[in-house]
C-alpha cells in the first residue's frame, strides 16, 4: 500500500532551478486543489492553466501561485479558425499551453497527481528531478546497464565506447507514477485493484529507434528543442478516439528526436497518481485506438524522415504528410489528424515567430 | 580459446543443461534493500523463463512480474513477447567499470539497488558483462563466443573485453532471430581484486577495439538465410573478417575463433 507524501511543513524551495525558464502546464476541468500539496516545490514557478470544458465555470487557483489561465473562449479568440486543432473535452487541450508559453522548458502534470514518497519516506520533488534529467545529457546510441551514467554514484560501464560518453541533449523527461498505474481500459477491468508500489530508482535513456508509450501525466520537455512536436492530437468531443493524445505525441516526438539526435529519458521522478478513471468510460474512448495502434506502431517504426528535415517543424510537417498518405486508409480520422498537425505547426509558428537568424 | 576469464566457455560447451548461470569468483550474494539475501540464480531463471519484450519499450519495465503489467499504449499484438535468450545481472559494491573510470573514482561504490528487470530493445547495443550473466543454452548457446582477446589481456576484469565482444555478438544474433535480452536484477556483491591504476599502465587496447566495433555492429545485417544460431555466428565471423580484419589482427583472430568455436560446439554437442 503506497501513500502520498505529506508536504505540510516543507519549506518553500527558494533556490528553485530554472525558475524563470520553465512553465508548468496544467489542464483542468474540475479544480486545482492538488496544487496545495505541491506548493513547496511548485510555487516559485509560473503556471499555465488550460481550462477544459465549460468556459463559464470559474476555476479557483490556490493563493500565491503566479499563473495565466485560458479557457475555450480564450483558445478560440487567440487561434481563430486554427483553434480547430485543439481538442475539447479532453486533457489533450493542454498542448495549447505549450504553444502559448514563452519559456524554454515545460513541466506538465495532471490535477489528480500528488507528491510521492521515496523508499526512505521523503517527499519527492518531481520537478527538481525532471530539471536534472533535462539538464543532463542522454545516451541513446548505446545502452548503459547502470542506467543514467551522469547520476551521482553511477558511471558508464566497462565496454561503453568512449566516443559516445558525451551524450546528446535531452529533449524529454518522462516520469512515472506510484499507486494507480497508467493502464489501458482492458487491463484496468481485469486488474482493478492493482497498484504500482515498486519504486525503481533509475533514470534511463530510451535507445534510438525504440518507441515507447509516453504518458502526459508527469512529463517535462525542452520546448526549444522539441516543442512543436508535442501536439496532443484530436481527441474528445466530436472525435472517434480518446486517451491516445499523449501516445500520439510520444510516437511523433520519439521519431523526430531519433532523427535529430536528441534524447528521451524515462524513469524518475515518480508522482502519486490518486485517481483511477472509470474503466468503462475509458474503454469507449480507447476502443478504436486499441485496433488502430496495431497499424500505427509499424507506421512509426518504419517512418523515415528526409535529410532535408532539419527543424522540428519540418520533421513534423513531413510526418503529417506520411500520416495522410499511409494511415488515412485505416480511417478518415487520420486524414483530419494530418490536417490538424499542419494547422498546429502553423499556429505554433504564428505564436512563436522565429527570432534566431 | 579457454584461458583466463574465457575458461568458463568450456563449461558452456560441455554442459548438457538448458540454462547456464555464470558468476565471477569474486562475487557473493547481495542483499536487497530489505536486507534479504538475493538468490541470483532464482532471479536469472525467472528472467529466462519469462518472455522478453524487445519490440516496444514498457515504461513500467518487466510487465510479467508481480504487481506490474503493460501500460496504456502498448500494442496488444506485442504482449506475448518473445523467448528470452539472456539475463544480464548487475553488481553492488564494485560495479563493472573500466580501468580509467575505476582509477579516477577509486572510492566509488555502487549502492543503488534498482528494483527492475527490463528487456533491452531491438537494435540497441549494450556492453554485456560476463561477471553475472545467465542464458538459455538450448536457444543461443553457440552465440556466446570466446573470441576477442586483447593484446596483453590480463587476470583482472579491467584487462579483458571477451565478454563485451561476446555480448555484442549475442545481442545482434538475438535481435536477428527474434529473441530477447534482459538486464537489471539480480544483483551480486562484487569485490574485484587488482589495482585499476596498475591496469592503466598497460596500453588499453580495448578502447580502440570497442570504437571500431560499434559502427560495425550498427550497420551489420545478417542474411535472411541465417536461421540457426550456428549460421549466424559463421556469417558474423565472415563479416568481422571482411570488414574489421584489416583494422586490427585481434578481429581476424576473433573471426577465426568464432568459426572454430561453432565447429567445436557442433562436434561436442552433436546428437548421441
Boltz contact constraints between the chains, C-beta under 6 A:
constraints:
  - contact:
      token1: [A, 142]
      token2: [B, 125]
      max_distance: 6.0
  - contact:
      token1: [A, 143]
      token2: [B, 120]
      max_distance: 6.0
  - contact:
      token1: [A, 143]
      token2: [B, 124]
      max_distance: 6.0
  - contact:
      token1: [A, 143]
      token2: [B, 126]
      max_distance: 6.0
  - contact:
      token1: [A, 145]
      token2: [B, 183]
      max_distance: 6.0
  - contact:
      token1: [A, 146]
      token2: [B, 95]
      max_distance: 6.0
  - contact:
      token1: [A, 153]
      token2: [B, 112]
      max_distance: 6.0
  - contact:
      token1: [A, 155]
      token2: [B, 97]
      max_distance: 6.0
  - contact:
      token1: [A, 155]
      token2: [B, 101]
      max_distance: 6.0
  - contact:
      token1: [A, 157]
      token2: [B, 96]
      max_distance: 6.0
  - contact:
      token1: [A, 157]
      token2: [B, 127]
      max_distance: 6.0
  - contact:
      token1: [A, 158]
      token2: [B, 96]
      max_distance: 6.0
  - contact:
      token1: [A, 158]
      token2: [B, 97]
      max_distance: 6.0
  - contact:
      token1: [A, 158]
      token2: [B, 98]
      max_distance: 6.0
  - contact:
      token1: [A, 159]
      token2: [B, 127]
      max_distance: 6.0
  - contact:
      token1: [A, 159]
      token2: [B, 164]
      max_distance: 6.0
  - contact:
      token1: [A, 160]
      token2: [B, 127]
      max_distance: 6.0
  - contact:
      token1: [A, 161]
      token2: [B, 210]
      max_distance: 6.0
  - contact:
      token1: [A, 161]
      token2: [B, 211]
      max_distance: 6.0
  - contact:
      token1: [A, 161]
      token2: [B, 214]
      max_distance: 6.0
  - contact:
      token1: [A, 162]
      token2: [B, 207]
      max_distance: 6.0
  - contact:
      token1: [A, 163]
      token2: [B, 211]
      max_distance: 6.0
  - contact:
      token1: [A, 182]
      token2: [B, 71]
      max_distance: 6.0
  - contact:
      token1: [A, 182]
      token2: [B, 72]
      max_distance: 6.0
  - contact:
      token1: [A, 183]
      token2: [B, 72]
      max_distance: 6.0
  - contact:
      token1: [A, 184]
      token2: [B, 72]
      max_distance: 6.0
  - contact:
      token1: [A, 187]
      token2: [B, 69]
      max_distance: 6.0
  - contact:
      token1: [A, 198]
      token2: [B, 115]
      max_distance: 6.0
  - contact:
      token1: [A, 200]
      token2: [B, 114]
      max_distance: 6.0
  - contact:
      token1: [A, 200]
      token2: [B, 115]
      max_distance: 6.0
  - contact:
      token1: [A, 200]
      token2: [B, 116]
      max_distance: 6.0
  - contact:
      token1: [A, 201]
      token2: [B, 112]
      max_distance: 6.0
  - contact:
      token1: [A, 201]
      token2: [B, 114]
      max_distance: 6.0
  - contact:
      token1: [A, 202]
      token2: [B, 114]
      max_distance: 6.0
  - contact:
      token1: [A, 206]
      token2: [B, 57]
      max_distance: 6.0
  - contact:
      token1: [A, 207]
      token2: [B, 121]
      max_distance: 6.0
  - contact:
      token1: [A, 207]
      token2: [B, 124]
      max_distance: 6.0
  - contact:
      token1: [A, 209]
      token2: [B, 123]
      max_distance: 6.0
  - contact:
      token1: [A, 210]
      token2: [B, 57]
      max_distance: 6.0
  - contact:
      token1: [A, 210]
      token2: [B, 121]
      max_distance: 6.0
  - contact:
      token1: [A, 211]
      token2: [B, 56]
      max_distance: 6.0
  - contact:
      token1: [A, 212]
      token2: [B, 57]
      max_distance: 6.0
  - contact:
      token1: [A, 213]
      token2: [B, 71]
      max_distance: 6.0
  - contact:
      token1: [A, 213]
      token2: [B, 73]
      max_distance: 6.0
  - contact:
      token1: [A, 213]
      token2: [B, 74]
      max_distance: 6.0
  - contact:
      token1: [A, 247]
      token2: [B, 73]
      max_distance: 6.0
  - contact:
      token1: [A, 266]
      token2: [B, 59]
      max_distance: 6.0
  - contact:
      token1: [A, 293]
      token2: [B, 75]
      max_distance: 6.0
  - contact:
      token1: [A, 294]
      token2: [B, 75]
      max_distance: 6.0
  - contact:
      token1: [A, 294]
      token2: [B, 77]
      max_distance: 6.0
  - contact:
      token1: [A, 297]
      token2: [B, 75]
      max_distance: 6.0
